[in-house]
Amino acid sequence: MIQITLPDGSLREYDQPLTVHEVAASIGLGLATAAVAGRVDGVLVDCEFMIRTNARVSIVTPQEPDGLEILRRSCTLMLAMAVKQLHAHAQWRMGSELGDGFYCEFSVERPLTTTDLHLIEARMQSLAATNHSIRRRSTPAQTSAGPSLYRLGDTDYLTTGPHVPTTRVLQAFALDHISGTLQQRIYGTCWSSHEELQQWRLPPHVMVVSMDDRQTHYAHRVTERLRRSGVRALADLRNEKVHHKIRQHSQTVPYLVVVGEKEKAGGFVSVRSRSGEDLGRMEIEAVCEWLDQPEV
């Protein structure tokens, strides 16, 4: 007999090993449909993870931060599949969730363009509707850290999991940028609903700009803190030159919050206005209070 303890403290007993998805189904069909992963004794695992001993189990859905991160991570595989179907010469190098979205890096024989981006997004939408399964292929214990092989379509990808069980849950996404020449990155965003995607598309009041990849997590935390204070904030975490990003956003966004290694180490940010005025370095709490003033 296997005893499963749920987050509310209730206990369920099963007479044989079962997967995380089967636990979700035993609780309710709606939960099973929404499940993108599980948490077994505090460790994130795929829906197909087999529970063989007594454990504390919770079901992860896109409505929580871990679930949303899993959606974005899985979008990288669907993006890789779409690019490969449309551009056989493109070789997938890596992919990851990134802030509000995700990116994939490809080696290409000829540079892809913005026109290609629209066609790739359309192919991704078709793949989501077709509802392909995503399955972990490796045999070691699924709670171990590090990347594993995941299969989508007829291709295996070495990537960190968990991933969503099927592409049907990947519905509210969009591709928004492509950079590079023979080694290119395609960037996109993904949300748990189309309403959230449309909200993300609204013009921001503040754009958080990272210097390079080293500040990605700090810049995202700054963005989340601004949002919690009621500020309409987005983050540009692309691997682009910071001056290029600043020039681009200063044309449309009232305030830019720039973070580099000094800002990350000191726990502050540098603030400038759209007009180019340098407003100096501030702690993030001070920025939230300052932006909350009616005249700002």
Secondary structure, 3 states (H helix, E strand, C coil): CEEEECCCCCEEEECCCEEHHHHHHHHCHHHHHHCCEEEECCEEECCCCEECCCEEEEEECCCCHHHHHHHHHHHHHHHHHHHHHHCCCCEEEEEEEECCEEEEEEECCCCCCHHHHHHHHHHHHHHHHHCCEEEECCCCCCCCCCCEEEEECCEEEEECCCCCCEHHHCCEEEEEEEEECCEEEEEEEEECCHHHHHHHCCCCCEEEEECCHHHHHHHHHHHHHHHHCCCCEEEECCCCCHHHHHHHHHCCCCEEEEECHHHHHHCEEEEEECCCCEEEEEEHHHHHHHHCCCCC
